[in-house]
Amino acid sequence: MEWTPTWGFGLRFPEVEIRYQGRVANGTGRPGVVPEPRGGFELAGATARVASNILVAPTGPLTLGEVKVVTHQISLSVPIR
């Protein structure tokens, strides 16, 4: 599931206009493998797989990690006369 709340405001003066917009995208989408409790990964046989053209599947439960992307946008508008 993904959700994207946004917010913003604008200020208008006779000679300039300033706008701000913020956005945050929350959700899942970073695939990976659940880390082992000891915090390491098994590297046995890694050298044998380097020369191979076969992609080996992960050796643990798969997961989708949480992702948060925050965006800020500021604009300044000045009329050209």
Residue pairs with C-beta under 8 A, 6 or more apart in sequence:
1 27
1 28
2 25
2 26
2 27
2 28
2 29
3 25
3 26
3 27
4 23
4 24
4 25
4 26
5 23
5 24
6 21
6 22
6 23
7 21
7 22
7 23
8 19
8 20
8 21
8 22
9 19
9 20
10 17
10 18
10 19
10 20
11 17
11 18
11 19
15 78
15 79
16 76
16 77
16 78
17 76
17 77
18 74
18 75
18 76
18 77
19 73
19 74
19 75
19 77
20 72
20 73
20 74
20 75
21 72
21 73
22 70
22 71
22 72
22 73
23 70
23 71
23 73
24 68
24 69
24 70
24 71
25 67
25 68
25 69
25 71
26 66
26 67
26 68
27 66
27 67
28 64
28 65
28 66
28 67
29 64
29 65
29 67
30 64
30 65
30 66
30 67
31 62
31 63
31 64
31 65
32 62
32 63
32 64
32 65
33 58
33 59
33 60
33 61
33 62
33 63
34 60
34 61
34 62
34 63
35 41
35 60
36 42
36 60
42 59
49 56
